[in-house]
Amino acid sequence: MSDTKLDIKLKIAGKTYSMKIDAAKEEVYRLAEREVNRYVAKFEQRRLDGYAVQDYLAIVALQLAMSNIRLAQSRQVGDEDLKRITALTEELAAHLSK
């Protein structure tokens, strides 16, 4: 695996940020940049009274954190699921050992 570093500039909510990243991860950074900017634009279109860019960024951070948590929760296996998997594994092992 390459340890090549790349200097990139990301523009988020109108402000440019310089970063040094692993070259292999550039696409992920670019996609994240677009995603954040898409969310910010969506909230800016609502023109909420008294809201500044930092307020929109806070809302975006909350939305993305909630999405991340929902995704993590959807990937968790519950106790009942584990019990069913264990039972099926034991049943399969018993059938194969005949």
C-alpha positions as CSV (number, residue, x, y, z in Angstrom):
1,M,0.0,0.0,0.0
2,S,1.3,3.4,-0.9
3,D,1.9,6.1,1.7
4,T,1.8,8.9,-0.9
5,K,0.5,12.1,0.5
6,L,-1.4,14.6,-1.6
7,D,-2.1,18.3,-0.9
8,I,-5.7,19.2,-1.7
9,K,-8.0,22.1,-1.2
10,L,-11.6,21.5,-0.3
11,K,-14.2,24.2,-0.4
12,I,-16.9,23.8,2.2
13,A,-19.7,26.3,2.6
14,G,-17.6,28.9,0.6
15,K,-14.4,28.5,2.7
16,T,-11.3,26.8,1.3
17,Y,-9.4,24.3,3.5
18,S,-6.0,23.0,2.6
19,M,-5.3,19.4,3.7
20,K,-2.6,16.8,3.3
21,I,-4.2,13.4,2.8
22,D,-3.4,9.9,1.6
23,A,-3.6,10.0,-2.1
24,A,-5.7,6.8,-2.1
25,K,-8.4,8.6,-0.1
26,E,-8.9,11.6,-2.3
27,E,-12.1,10.4,-3.9
28,V,-13.7,10.0,-0.4
29,Y,-12.7,13.5,0.5
30,R,-14.1,14.9,-2.7
31,L,-17.4,13.0,-2.2
32,A,-17.7,14.2,1.4
33,E,-17.0,17.8,0.2
34,R,-19.9,17.5,-2.3
35,E,-22.2,15.9,0.3
36,V,-21.6,18.6,2.9
37,N,-22.1,21.4,0.3
38,R,-25.3,19.7,-1.0
39,Y,-26.7,19.7,2.6
40,V,-25.7,23.3,3.3
41,A,-27.3,24.5,0.0
42,K,-30.5,22.6,0.9
43,F,-30.7,24.4,4.2
44,E,-29.6,27.8,2.8
45,Q,-32.5,27.6,0.4
46,R,-34.9,27.6,3.3
47,R,-33.6,31.0,4.3
48,L,-34.2,30.6,8.0
49,D,-34.3,33.9,9.8
50,G,-31.2,34.6,11.9
51,Y,-29.2,31.6,10.6
52,A,-25.6,32.1,9.5
53,V,-23.4,29.6,7.6
54,Q,-22.1,28.2,10.9
55,D,-25.7,27.4,11.9
56,Y,-26.3,25.5,8.7
57,L,-23.0,23.7,9.2
58,A,-24.1,22.7,12.7
59,I,-27.4,21.3,11.2
60,V,-25.5,19.5,8.5
61,A,-23.2,17.9,11.1
62,L,-26.2,16.8,13.1
63,Q,-27.8,15.3,10.0
64,L,-24.7,13.4,9.0
65,A,-24.1,12.2,12.5
66,M,-27.7,10.9,12.7
67,S,-27.2,9.1,9.3
68,N,-24.0,7.6,10.6
69,I,-25.7,6.3,13.8
70,R,-28.7,4.9,11.8
71,L,-26.3,3.1,9.5
72,A,-24.3,1.7,12.4
73,Q,-27.5,0.6,14.2
74,S,-28.8,-1.1,11.1
75,R,-25.7,-3.2,10.9
76,Q,-25.9,-4.4,14.4
77,V,-27.1,-7.9,15.0
78,G,-29.6,-8.3,17.8
79,D,-29.7,-11.0,20.5
80,E,-32.6,-12.8,18.9
81,D,-30.8,-12.8,15.5
82,L,-27.7,-14.3,17.2
83,K,-29.8,-17.0,18.8
84,R,-31.4,-17.9,15.5
85,I,-28.1,-18.0,13.7
86,T,-26.6,-20.2,16.5
87,A,-29.6,-22.5,16.3
88,L,-29.3,-22.8,12.5
89,T,-25.6,-23.4,12.7
90,E,-26.1,-26.2,15.2
91,E,-28.9,-27.7,13.1
92,L,-26.7,-27.5,10.0
93,A,-23.7,-29.1,11.8
94,A,-25.9,-31.9,13.1
95,H,-27.3,-32.5,9.6
96,L,-23.8,-32.5,8.0
97,S,-22.4,-34.9,10.6
98,K,-25.0,-37.6,9.8
